[in-house]
Amino acid sequence: MCINFWTLQHPKYRFVFASNRDEFLARATKRAEFWPPAESALSGIDTTHITANEPIGGTWLGVNKKGRFVSLTNFREPVSPGASAKISRGFLVRDLLLSENSLREDFDKVKQTEADYDGFNLVAFDFKSKDEEAYYYSNRGESELRQLNRGEIYGLSNSVLSVEWPKVRKGKPIFEETLSKELSEEALIEELLCMLRDTSPFQDSSELTKLEDLAQCICIPKIGILGKGANAYATRTSTIVLLSHDNELVFVEREWYNAQHEPYEDPSQQDRVYRFTIPS
């Protein structure tokens, strides 16, 4: 039940992106780091599907040093009978970050293999030139490559981009208002992270009694998902990405729960912050 907000136009930034990853707290994951051995891309890693043949696992979002940023959300739908045989959707992000092709060429390949994956939404950006490429694609809905425009505020969760869940409709004006303020980089990051912790309309996790409730709140407090026993599920991490007009990129990942699945007393002490320059 992840959620993303972004824009391609801001007085200080070419790109502002704010994201929550909602997941089972026990799912094996590595925190954001540059991928070995070449350190060409930066992301968290879902280690569930790492094998000898797939040494780099999939991911939900990441950026490479050449200026390509990719993010994925799953499309919420009933589980299909052959779901276990499908390829992990996180590999789509990994492969796009490793590719040397143009985004259009890569999405042509994605279209050819889209049936191998359960429902997904992909947003991808190439910032290595001033005329950036920016696209949205889903293997559900219209299944057409859509160009993303400057000057718009976008929000996306687990439906297609044109069908906004309540949490997206609630978050977009908050995101826009935050971006309208005169804030330092640090203050902007903290305000965006505050937005991403909004659990309204629920005051307590006990109020979330059915799966549909997860479409209401930007941040999901720790709960036991119906049908999954006592497995804890929550907004595990939040990520902020800022790219300045001088191509200086800052990537901030904040983790909300420790290894015992308890909330950190001061989550900011766990932040992973990376900075690098995108070549122009």
N, C-alpha and C positions, 0 to 999 in steps of 0.2 A: 504493500500500500504506500509506496514511496510518492514523494511530491517534489516537483521542481518549479522554480520561478526564474525567469531570466529576461534580459533586455539587451539590445545591441546599440542603445543610444543613451548616453549620460554625459554631462559636462566634463567629468573627470575620467570616464572609463569607456573603452570600446565595448566592454562586455561585463555584465554583472550577473552572477548565477548563484542561486541559493537552493539547497537541496536537503531533504531528509531521506535517509534510508530506513525503512521499516522492515524488520526481519526478526526471525526467531533468535533469541539471545544465545542459544547454544550452537547456532550454525557456524561452522569453522570459517574464520575470516582473519586475514592479515590486515593490519592498519596501513594507511597510506604510506607508500615509499616508492622510490624509483626502482624500476624493474632491473634485476641483474640479467646478464652481466654488463650490458652497454649503458644502462641507466637512461634509456631513451624516452621512457614514458613513466608517468607518475599516477598511481591510483591505489585504492584499497584492493585487496584480492580475495575473492571467494575461493577458498582452498578445497571446497568439497569435491571438485572434479579434477584436481591435479593428479596426473599420472606420469609415468616415464615418457609417454608419447605426448603429453600435454603439460610440460613443466611450468608454464605460466597459466594460472587459472583465469577464470572469467572475472569480470568486474561490472559494476553498475554505473561508474563514471570514471573518467580519467582524462589526462592531457599529456601530449608529448612535447618534446623540446622544440619541435618544428612549428608548433602553433596549432595543432589539431586538438580539439576538445570534443568528446563524445559522451553522451549520457543515455541510459536506457531505463525505461520503466516497463514492468509487465502489464499486459492487458488482462484485466480481471474478467474471467469467464469460467463456466463449469469445466472441471478437469476432463479432458478427452480420454477415451479408452486407451489410446496408445501414447499417453503422455510420458511414460517412463522411458520410451524409446527415442524421445526427442533430444536434440542437441541442446546443451545449456545455452540460454540466451546471452549470458555474460560473455561468451566467446565472440559474439558479434562486436562488442565494444573493444575487446582485446585486439581483434583482427583489424578493425578500422584504425586503431592507434598505431599498429605496426605497419600498415600499408604505405607504399610509396606512390600509389595511384591518386588521381583526383577523387574528390568525394563523389562526383557523378559516376565515375567508373566503378567505384566501390559499391555504390547503391545499386547499380545495374547487376552486380554480382549478388548482392543481398536479395534482390527480387527473384533471381534464379533459384535460390535455395530457401526462400522464406517458408515453404511448407515443412521444412525440417525442424522448425521451431514452433513452440507455443506462441500465443499472441504477445506482441511486443510493440513498443514505441521507441524510436530512436531519434535523438536530436544530435546533429553533428555540425561542427564549425571548423573552418580552416582560416586561421588568422595570419598566415605567413605573408600575405600581401595586404595592401590597404583596401582592396576590393575583396573582402572576405566572402567565402562560400558559407552559407548557412541553410541547413535543410532539416526538415522533419519527414519521417517515414514510419508507417505502420503496416504490418501484414494483416490488419483488421480494418474495417471501414472501407474507404475509397481505394486504398493501396496505391496512391499516387505520390510521387516525390513532391513535397511542398517546399517552396522557398520561404525562408523566414525573413521578415522585413525589419529594417531599422525603425525606431520610433514607436514600436509596439511593446506592450507588456504581455509576456506569455506566462501561462501556468499550465502544468500537465501533471496528472496523477496516473490512475490505472484504467482510464478510458481513453478514447482517441482525443486528439487535440481540440477538435471542434465540439466535443461534448464534455463540458466542464462539470466535474463533481462539485458538490457544495463546498468542500474544503478549498478547492481552487478558486471558486467565485468569491469566497471570503478572503483568501490570501492575496489575490491580485491587487486590490486597492490598498492594502496595508503595505505591500511591496512598493507600489508606486509612490505612496506617501513618504515612505522611508527614503526613497531615492530622491525625492524633491527637497530634502533637507540639506543644509550646508554642514556636512560632517567630515571629520578627519577619517582617514582610512580605518583606524582602530575603532572609532565610534560607529562607523557604518557597518563594519563586520559584527560588532556586538548587537546593534539594533536588528540586523538581519537574523542573527542567531536567536534573539529574543522572539522575533516573529515566528521562527520555526519551532518554538516551544509552546505555541498556543494550543491548548487542549480543549478550548471551548467548542461546543456548548456543554462539555462534560466537566464536572468539578472533580470527579473521582473515577478511577478505573472501574469501580463496581457498577457504574452507570452504563458501561459499554456491554450490552448483553447479546448483541448479534453482530454478524459480520458486516452488515450494512452500516452499522454505526461508524465503522472505520472510514467511511467516505465523508464524514462530517468534520473531523478534527484534523488540523494541520499536523499536530504532534500526537502520537499515540502513546499514552502512558502504559506502563508494564501491565499486561493482562495475560490470562490463559485463554488461548483461542478455542472457541467451541469446536469439539470434535478432535482436538489435539491434546487432550488430557491436561496435564499441568505445565506443558511447554510454554515458557514465558516468551511473549512477543511484545515488541515495543519499537519506538523510534530509537535505533541504536546509535546512529551517527548523523551529524549535520555537517555539510560542506559548503563553504563559501569560496567562490573564485572571482577575482577581480583582475581585469586586464586594462591597464592604462593606455592612453593614446600614445605613450612612448614605448608601448609593447612590454612594459614591466608587469609580470604576472605574479599574483600572490594566491596561494592555495592554502586554505585553512580547513582542517578536519577536526571536529570536536566529538569525542566519544562520551556517551552519557552513562554507560554502565561498566562496572568492573567485571573481572573474571568470575566472580560469584553471582553475577547478574543483579548486583545491587547498585543503586545510583551513586555516582561519585559525590563526595561532599563538596568539592570545588572542581567541576568539570573543566574549567579553563586551564587548570594545571596539566591536563592531559592533551592539550592542543598539539597538533602537528602542523607546523607552518613551513611552507616552502616558497621560495622566491627565485625566479629566473627570468631572463629576457628572451622574448620570442624574436628570432631573426626577421628583419624586414626585407 
